[in-house]
Amino acid sequence: MKKILVLLSLFVLGNTYGQEAVQLKSQVRHTIDELREFVGIPNDALEHADINLNLNWLTKKFNERGFNSSVLPTEGESLFFAALPMDDAKPTILFYMHFDGQSVDPSKWSQPDPYKMVLKSKEGDTWTDHSFDDLADDIDYDWRLFGRSTSDDKGPIVMFLNTIDLLKKNAVEIPFNVKIILDSEEEKGSKPLPKAVKEYRELLKADFLVINDGPVHVSGKPTVVYGCRGITTLALTTYGPIRPQHSGHYGNYAPNPGFQLAQALAGMKDTDGRVLIPGYYYGITIDEATLAILKSVPDDTNTINTNLAIKTPEKVGGFYQEALQYPSLNIRGLASGWVGEKARTIVPESATAEIDLRLVPESDGTRLKGLVKKHLEKQGFYITSTQPTKEQRAAHDKIMMIKEGSVTNAFRTDLNDSYGDFLVNSLTTIFGEEVVQIRIMGGTVPIAPFINELKIPAFIVPMVNPDNNQHSPDENLRIGQIAYGIQAFYGLLSTKLPQ
């Protein structure tokens, strides 16, 4: 990202380089203050009151910039929509971001309140806190802002708002109609979104969609992503005795649900991490042209393995980008009995595995869950969707309760799409370096409803640093990414589509 500082002169924000740099840095400083205010409003996706407070803030801030805004009711939490005055002669760009955040456990953070943004610098492996007054005279772009949703996804929203300020200051006419839709339930699956997009179809009508979520490529280079994996979940619970039993009295007699679950899970994958369930990878082919694009992404296997502290990756695909082209089957959590200092000498009454399945466009989440259930039935499990009764326990040797999560579909836009070319060419011009083009990213953004209903192409243009700890304690945003985001938004919103 250091190249960004050198390339400030390419970004037309004033009459001279000095004016450009001062103007951008001033806008970055204002963005920090506004983001600090926004982060200070808790946004737990599970708390209705939090969402309403954030909707009030967004309405005020977008209206101040001349947007016409609306709070759109859904079957769940409301969406936020805003648009600049429309001109029928202009093409329309729709931006998607989200303002809800993952829940927080303050005890895991390096600051008392994750919603009170903290400014830090790093020396070696040590982080040092600073007062925001230290930014009065200058801004070190390597310093970071710590707080829930600084990166995911309040940071990009505030970058967007401040870019609008800058475009107005410089009297730049935006060659697009600009619409923005902000999700309030992205962190809990956006269940109301498909129906809401259908209901508000005319309001959301656009030529193409740009999603500003997730991090830029680990290289720090400008990034355009053409798709993302979907997701669905399963919770698998096996049963032993109806209550925990003394392992001395009943070990070797009462069936242990932990071993039953472990055996069921072990049969789902081979030792190289490939799913053994028949038909799981059905329909996926990768031709030579696509393979070449995947290999063009500047990933470094040694760096990835070092960062993960692993020796050998799994062998679903020959390298990282290829691995993302296949659906995954992941154990995201295991629970049975007690562990650590609270461990007890018991035969547990149950054991549970939480499973997530990341989806690709060729895979159907409902179908894959069906394959998993069929596989478990072949292992001899009686499958139920509710807590088993005493009668069911007495009638079956192996019982598994399966709770299914909803399906968020994957999406992928053609790599040769003309709007994608516009985004790539614009970012290349803005930053003066090659743009990383990623066919599909590993994470999930609930974009399929827009593509299916509005019939428009969609692209992810991420803004934040790859090491931002999103969803985790100590989530952060590198200040240099604010400058990056403002530059990217400014360039995209001041560049005409080619005729």
N, C-alpha and C positions, 0 to 999 in steps of 0.2 A: 504493500500500500504506500510505501515511501515515494513511489513514482508519481502518485497523485499530487503530492506537494510540488514536485518539479513541474508538473503539467498544468498547474493553475493558470499559467499564461495562455493556455489554449482555450480557456473557458471565458467567454465574453460576458463579463459582468460590469465593465466600466471602460474607461478610455485608456488607462495605462495599467501595466502589471501591478504597480503598487496599489492603485485604486481597486483592482480586481481582488487582490489578496486581502486587503483590508475589508472590503465589502463582504467577501465570503466569510472571513473570520468573524466579523460582526454578526452575520446571520447565524453562524454556528453558535456563537455565545448566546444569542436570543433563543435559539432552539434548546440549548441546555436548560435555560431558565424555565421555558414552557414545558419541557419534558419533565423536569423536576416537579412542577405543579401537577401534571397529568399522572405521573407515577404515584404521587401522594394520595390519589383517590383509589382505594382498594378495588380490585376488579376480579375477585374470585369468581370463576365461572359458575360456581354452585350457589352463589349468594345473589338473590334477586335484587336486594337493596343496593348492592355494589353496582350492578349493571345500570340501574336507573340513575345513579349519581354520575356515572361515566357518560350516559346519554345526554344528561343536562350540560356537562362540560363540552361535549362535542358540538352540540347544537349552538352554544354560545360562540365557540371558536370558529366554526365554519361560517356562521352567519356574519361574523365580523369581517370575514374575507370576501363577502359578496356572494356566497353560495345560497341557493335556496335549499333548505334542508327539511327532512321529514323523518319522524320516528315511525317505523313500519311494524305494526303488530304482527305477530306470528302465533303459532300454537304453543310456542315457548317464550323465550325472551325476545324483545323487539330488536329489529335491525335498525341501523342508522344509514340514511341515504342523503346524499347532497349532490347538487349539480350547479355549475355555473350557467348563466343565461344561454339559451340554445340558439344556434344559427343553423338553419337547414342546409346551408351550403357547405358546412364543415363535416368531416367524418367524426365519429364519436368514439372516444376511448373510455372504457369503464375500468376503474381501479378497485381491487378487492384487498382489504386488510381486515384484521380483527382486533377488538379492543379488550376482550376478556383474557384472563390469565389463569395459569395453573394455581392451585391452592399452595399455600406456603406453610412451612414448619419453621418458625423463627429460630428455634434452637439449633437448626442445621446451618444457619447463615452466620457470616462473619460480621454482622451488624445487628443491632437490637431489633430494628423494624425494617423488614424488606420493602415496605412501601415508602420509606424515607430515603431518597436517593443519596448515595455516598460517592464522593469523588476520591479516586485513588491513583497512585502511581506505583510502578514496580521497579525495584532495584534488585537484580538477581532473582531470588525466589521470594523476596519479601515485599508485601504490599504496604504502602504508607497512605494513611488518610490525609486529605487536604480540606481546607475550607474553600467553599465556592468563591470566596473573595480573592483567592489566589489566582483566579482566572481573569481578574480585572484588567491587567495590562497585556497579557499574552495567553495563548492557549497551546498547550502541548498536546498534539494530536495522538500521542501514545498513551495519555492518561485515559482512565476508564470511569464510567458511570455505573454504579452497582445498584440494583433494585429490581423487583419483580416487574417484568414486561418492558424493561428498558430496551431490549432487543426484540422480544416476541410478545406484542407486536406494536407497542405504543411508540417506539422510536421512529419507525418509518412513517407513522401517521403524522407525527410532529415535523419530521423532515419535509413531508408533502406540504403541510400548511405553510412552513417557512419558505418553501420554494415559491409558492403562490405570492407571498409577500415580495420576494425578490423580483419576480417577473413584473409585478405591478410597479415596483420602484424604478425598474428600467424601461417601463412603458413597452413591454414586449407583448405583442398580440399573439395569443395562443391559437395555433391553427387547428385546434380540435374543439369539439364539444367535450367537456370534462364532467364525468360522473364518478361518484365513489360510493361503494357499498361497504359498510363495516359490520362484520359479524359479531354477535354477542355470545355465541355458543360454540365457537371453533374448538375450544379446549375440551368440550364434552361431546364432540361428534357432529354438531350442527344438524341435529335431527329435523328441526323445522324447515331447513333451508330448501329442500326440493319443492315442497308445496308453496313456500313463500316466493320462490323465483317464478313459479308458474302464475301465482296470483298477481305479482307485480311485474309481469313480463314487459308490458309497454313502457313502464317507468325505467326499466333496466336496459332497454333496447340499445345496442351498441354495435360497432363494427368489429372490435376486438377487446379482449380482456387482459389486463396486466395485474398479476398478483405480486404484492410486495411482502413476502413472508420468507423466513428462513435465511440462512447465511450465504454469502458469496463462496465461491470455491476456495478451498484451503490455501491455494496459491495467492489469494488476495486479488486476483484479476477480475475485471468485470465479467459478469456471469449472466447467461440466459438459459433458463431451464424450460424444456418443452413438455414436461409432464411430471406427474408425481404418482407414487403408489397409493392405492387405497388401503382400507383396513377393515377388519372385522375381528371379533373376539369370541372365545369360548372359555367358560369356567368349568373345569372337570373335578368332580368330587367323588372319591371312593369311600367306602364305609367298612368299619370293623365292628367291634362290640358297641352296643347302643350308648354306653358310657365308657370313659377311659378305665382300663383295668390294670391292676398291679402286674408288672411284667414278670415277677417271680412266680405268681400264682397262675397266670394265664398266658405267659410267653410259651410258644410252641403249641398253643391250643386255640386261642382266639386269633382269627385271621388279622394280619396287620395291614391296614389300608395304605400305609406309606409304601410298603413293598408292592402292593397291587398297582398303585399309581405309577411307581417307578418303572415297573415292568411294562405297563401300557405305554408310557412315554418313550421308553427305550426302543420300542418296536416301531416308532414312527420315523426314525432317521437312521441312516448308516453312520459309520464312524467318521466319514468325511463330511457329514452335515447335510447330505442329500435326502430329501423326503422319500420314503419308501412306499407311501400310500399310492396305489395304482391310479393313474390319471391326473395326479396333482399338477404336473407340468404340461398337461395337454394343450396343444395349439400354439406353443411358443417356438418360433424359429427366428434365427438371426442371420441375415444374409451378409455377404462380404462388405457391402457398402456401409451397412449399419455398424458392423464390427469395426470398420475403419474410423467411423465417427466416435465410437466408444473409446477407442484407443487414443484418439486425439486429445482427450481430456488429460491435463497434466497432473495426474495422480502419481505419487511415488510410493510403491508398495512397501519399501523399507521404512519410510516415514510413518505410513499408516500403521504398520505392525509395531513399530517402536512406540507410537503414541498409545496403542491399545495394550502394549506389553504382552503380545502374543508371538509365538514362534511361527505357526503355520495357520493360515486362514482356512475356512471351510472351502469345499470344492464345488460349490454351486456356481458355475461360471469359472472362467480361467483367470479373471482379475476383477477388481472392485466394481467397475462400471458394468461389466457383464453380469455380475452377481445380482445387481439391482433390476435386471430385466426379468427375473423370475419371482414368483410368489414365495414368501417366506413362511416358516412355521416356527414360532418363537415361544419359549417358556418365559413369561415375564415375571412370574412369581410362584413360589411354592410355600405351602404352610401345612404343618401337622404337629400337634402336640406343642411342646415347649423346647426352647434351645438356650444355649449359653448358661448363665448362672441360674436360670429358672428351669433348667432341664429336669424332668421327672422320670422315674423308672416306671413307665406305663406303656401299655399297648393303646395307641390313640383310638378315638372313636371315628375319626375321619381324616382324610388328607385331600388337599385341594391344589390344583395347578391352574393358574391363569395363563391362557394362551392368546397370543395375537397372531393374526394371519395378515401379512402385508400383501396387497393385491396389485396385479398389473392389468392393463386393459384386456389382455387375452383371457384372464381368469375371472370367474364369477364367484363372489364371496359366498353366496348361498350354496352354490354347487360344492365349493371346497369344504365348507362346514359339513355338508352331507357326506362327503367322502371320508372325513375324519370320523364321523359317527358310525358309518358303515364299517370302517376299519376296526373300531372299538368293539362293535357288536361281534365281529369275527374273532375277537380275542376272548369272547365269552362273557362280555358284560351285558347285563340287563340295563337298558338306558331309560332314564326317567327325567322329566323336566322339573319335578318337584321333590321335596324331601321324601325319602322312601318311608312307607308305613312298616309297622311290625310284621304285617302279613307279607309284604314284599320282601323284607329281610329274611323271613323264614322260608320263602319260596325260591330264592336265588342265591347262588354262591358268591357271585360277583355283581355288585350294583354300582352304577355310576350315574350321578345326577349331572346333567349338562345344561348350563345356562348360556344362551346365545346372545351376543351383542348385535347391534344393528350393523348394516353394511354401508361404508362410505366407498364409493367406486373410484377407481384410478382414472386418470386421463392422460392422453398423449397427443400433442399436436404434430403435424407433419413437419419434419425438419426443413422442408423447402417452402414453407408458407411465406407469402410476401410480407405479412406483418412481422413475422419473425425476422426476416431480412432487414426490415426497417429498424427494429430494435437493436439488432447486432451492429448494423452500420452506424447508427446513431451513437451507441456506446463506444464503438471504435474511434469515431471522430472526437468524442468528448475526452476520452482518456488516452488516446494515442497508442493503444496497445491491443493485441489480439484478444477477442472475447472468448471465454470458455463457454462452449455450447454443450449442454448436458441433455441427453435424450429423455431421461426420467430420473427423478431424485428419489431417495429412499423414504423421506417423510411423506406425510399425508396432509393435503389441503382439500377441503370439500368443494371442489370446483366443477365436478361432473354435472351438477344440476344446471349450471350456467351454459355449459357446452350443449347439453341435451335439449334444453328449452329454448335458448336464444340462438342456437346454431351459429356460434362464433368461435374462432380460434382463441386459445388462452395460452399465456406465457407467464412464467415466474421470473421476475427480475429482483433478486434478493439484494438487500442493502447492508446487512449487518455482518460483523466479524464472525468467522467460523468457530472461534473458541468462546462463544458468548454464554455458554452454560444454560441455554434455554431449557425450561421445565425444571431446572435443578437449583439447589442453593447457590448463592453468589452469581446469579444471572447478571450479565454486564454488557455494556456497549462501549466500544472504543470510540473516542471522540472523533478520530479521523474518519470513521464511517459516517458520521453526521455530515462532514464535508463531502464525502463520496456521494451520499444519498441526495444531498441538495444539488450537486453537480449533475447527477444522473437524471433526476426529475426535471431539472431546468433544461437540460439538453433535449430530453424527449418531448417536453411540452413547448419547445420553441423551434422544433424542426418539422417542416412540412413532409407529409407523405409524398414519395415520388409519384409523378403522374403516370 
